[in-house]
């Protein structure tokens, strides 16, 4: 890229590289939001670099030292990026059919990436919500996984059963062929083994329903239709299915 003689001749390679990194980061944000087409990335970055270097003396003289110089530069680059967008967006989206197909492919990739991010965030929130069962989170997680027939890890059993882990593991090792009533009976036996409490399968069922209701309430808030018992099982499978 050639620059005219009006540019600051003291621009060093280090400064140029730093500026290039800042410009790339700012443009990448607009691309991620779908404001700038990915195909225009190189041209937009080049345009902003030229604008910045042409106006560098004026930009530097306006710096008041109230923030880091890089923070100030990023703000300037953002304004320049907004100018490029206003000037070029009509041209960008006057496209032929081949370009349209490519944009659709980019949009699909962006959508898949966004969906993946949302799933990761929801799973993270799900893990945090499970931890809100103060003192019983280990029990809740174990019972939920057993209820939904998701493989249990040794740590998950020991976190609840403690010194009785070996007996607990043997008690609940078979799960796949059990009916829901039999699952509740097995968990009732587990409670007796670990906690010394005699409870029936029906009591376990009611306790489980209560924990699931609490979990759904915390996850959904006012949006009561977002998560249900089926999505609880799905999130458990996605988060812990490989245990």
C-alpha positions in Angstrom: 0.0 0.0 0.0 1.5 3.4 -1.1 1.0 6.5 1.0 1.3 10.1 -0.2 3.9 12.5 1.1 1.5 14.2 3.4 1.7 11.3 5.8 3.8 11.4 8.9 7.1 10.1 7.7 8.0 8.9 11.3 5.5 6.0 11.1 7.4 2.9 12.3 6.8 -0.7 11.4 5.9 -1.3 15.0 3.2 1.4 15.0 1.9 0.3 11.6 1.6 -3.3 12.8 -0.2 -2.2 16.0 -2.6 0.0 14.0 -3.3 -2.8 11.6 -4.2 -5.1 14.5 -6.6 -2.5 15.9 -8.2 -1.9 12.6 -8.7 -5.7 12.0 -10.3 -6.1 15.4 -12.8 -3.3 14.8 -13.7 -4.4 11.3 -14.1 -8.0 12.6 -16.8 -6.9 15.1 -18.9 -5.3 12.3 -18.5 -8.4 10.2 -19.6 -10.6 13.1 -22.7 -8.4 13.4 -23.4 -8.8 9.7 -23.0 -5.0 9.0 -20.0 -5.4 6.8 -19.9 -8.3 4.2 -17.0 -10.7 4.9 -15.9 -10.3 1.2 -15.3 -6.6 1.8 -13.0 -7.1 4.9 -9.7 -6.4 3.1 -11.0 -3.3 1.3 -12.5 -1.8 4.4 -9.4 -2.4 6.4 -7.2 -0.8 3.7 -9.5 2.2 3.4 -9.5 2.8 7.2 -5.7 2.4 7.4 -5.3 5.0 4.7 -7.8 7.4 6.3 -6.1 7.0 9.7 -2.5 7.6 8.4 -3.5 10.6 6.3 -5.1 12.2 9.4 -2.6 10.9 12.0 -1.2 14.3 13.0 -4.6 15.7 13.5 -5.7 12.6 15.4 -2.7 12.6 17.7 -3.0 16.4 18.4 -6.6 15.9 19.6 -5.5 13.2 22.1 -6.0 14.5 25.7 -4.6 11.7 27.7 -7.9 10.8 29.5 -7.7 7.2 28.3 -5.1 4.8 26.9 -3.8 5.8 23.5 -5.0 2.5 22.1 -8.5 3.0 23.5 -8.5 6.5 21.8 -7.4 5.0 18.5 -10.1 2.3 18.6 -12.7 5.1 19.1 -11.3 6.9 16.1 -11.2 3.7 14.0 -14.8 3.0 15.0 -15.9 6.4 13.7 -14.0 5.9 10.4 -15.5 2.4 10.1 -19.0 3.9 10.5 -18.2 6.4 7.7 -17.1 3.7 5.4 -20.3 1.7 6.1 -22.5 4.7 5.4 -20.7 5.4 2.1 -20.5 1.8 0.9 -23.5 -0.2 2.2 -25.7 0.5 -0.8 -23.0 -0.7 -3.1 -22.2 -3.7 -0.9 -25.8 -5.0 -1.1 -26.4 -4.4 -4.8 -25.2 -7.9 -5.7 -25.6 -10.4 -8.4 -27.0 -13.9 -7.8 -23.6 -15.6 -7.4 -22.7 -13.1 -4.6 -26.1 -13.6 -3.1 -25.4 -17.3 -2.8 -22.0 -16.7 -1.2 -23.6 -14.3 1.3 -26.2 -16.9 2.1 -23.4 -19.4 2.8 -21.7 -16.8 5.1 -25.0 -16.2 6.8 -25.5 -19.9 7.4 -22.0 -20.1 8.9 -22.6 -17.1 11.1 -26.0 -18.5 12.2 -24.4 -21.8 13.1 -21.7 -20.1 15.1 -24.2 -17.9 16.9 -26.3 -21.0 17.7 -23.3 -22.8 19.0 -22.4 -19.9 21.2 -26.0 -19.7 22.6 -26.0 -23.4 23.4 -22.7 -23.1 25.2 -24.0 -20.1 27.2 -27.2 -22.0 28.1 -25.3 -25.0 29.2 -23.1 -22.8 31.3 -26.2 -21.2 32.9 -27.6 -24.7 33.4 -24.5 -25.8 35.3 -24.6 -22.7 37.5 -28.3 -23.3 38.2 -27.6 -26.8 39.4 -25.1 -25.4 41.9 -27.8 -23.3 43.5 -29.2 -26.4 45.3 -27.1 -25.6 48.3 -26.0 -28.7 50.1 -28.0 -31.0 47.8 -26.5 -30.2 44.3 -24.6 -33.5 44.2 -27.7 -35.4 45.1 -29.8 -33.5 42.6 -27.3 -34.0 39.7 -26.9 -37.8 40.5 -30.7 -38.3 40.7 -31.4 -36.3 37.6 -28.8 -38.3 35.6 -30.1 -41.6 36.8 -33.7 -40.5 36.1 -32.8 -39.5 32.5 -30.6 -42.6 32.0 -27.3 -40.7 31.5 -24.1 -42.4 32.4 -22.8 -41.5 35.9 -19.2 -40.7 36.6 -17.5 -42.1 39.7 -17.0 -38.6 41.1 -20.7 -37.8 40.8 -21.5 -41.0 42.8 -18.8 -40.3 45.4 -19.9 -36.6 45.8 -23.2 -37.9 47.1 -22.4 -41.3 48.6 -19.0 -40.5 50.2 -17.6 -43.6 52.0 -20.5 -45.7 50.7 -19.6 -45.1 47.1 -18.7 -48.7 46.2 -22.1 -50.0 47.6 -24.0 -47.1 45.9 -22.3 -47.8 42.6 -23.2 -51.5 42.7 -26.8 -50.6 43.7 -27.5 -48.3 40.8 -25.2 -49.8 38.1 -28.1 -51.3 36.1 -30.5 -48.6 34.8 -31.4 -48.9 31.1 -34.1 -51.7 31.4 -35.8 -50.2 34.5 -39.2 -48.7 34.4 -39.7 -45.2 36.0 -41.3 -46.8 39.0 -38.3 -49.1 39.4 -36.0 -46.2 39.0 -37.7 -44.4 41.9 -37.5 -47.6 44.0 -33.7 -47.8 43.3 -33.2 -44.2 44.3 -35.2 -44.8 47.4 -32.8 -47.7 48.3 -29.9 -45.3 47.6 -31.3 -42.7 50.0 -31.6 -45.5 52.7 -28.0 -46.5 52.0 -26.5 -43.1 52.0 -28.7 -41.0 54.3 -30.3 -43.7 56.5 -33.7 -42.5 55.6 -36.5 -44.9 54.8 -38.5 -43.4 51.9 -40.7 -45.0 49.2 -40.4 -44.7 45.5 -43.4 -42.4 45.4 -41.7 -40.0 47.8 -38.6 -40.0 45.6 -40.8 -39.3 42.6 -42.4 -36.3 44.3 -39.0 -35.0 45.5 -37.6 -35.3 42.0 -40.6 -33.5 40.5 -40.1 -30.7 43.0 -36.4 -30.3 42.1 -37.2 -30.3 38.4 -39.9 -27.6 39.0 -37.4 -25.5 40.9 -34.8 -26.0 38.2 -37.2 -25.0 35.5 -38.4 -21.9 37.4 -34.8 -20.7 37.8 -34.0 -21.4 34.2 -37.1 -19.9 32.7 -38.0 -17.0 34.9 -41.0 -15.4 33.3 -40.6 -17.3 30.0 -42.3 -20.5 31.3 -42.3 -22.1 27.8 -38.6 -22.0 27.1 -37.4 -25.0 29.1 -39.4 -28.2 30.1 -38.6 -31.7 31.3 -37.5 -32.7 27.9 -34.9 -29.9 27.5 -33.6 -30.7 31.0 -32.8 -34.2 29.8 -31.3 -32.8 26.6 -29.0 -30.4 28.4 -27.9 -33.1 30.8 -27.1 -35.3 27.8 -25.1 -32.5 26.1 -23.3 -31.5 29.3 -22.6 -34.8 31.0 -23.4 -37.6 28.4 -19.8 -38.5 28.0 -19.2 -39.2 31.7 
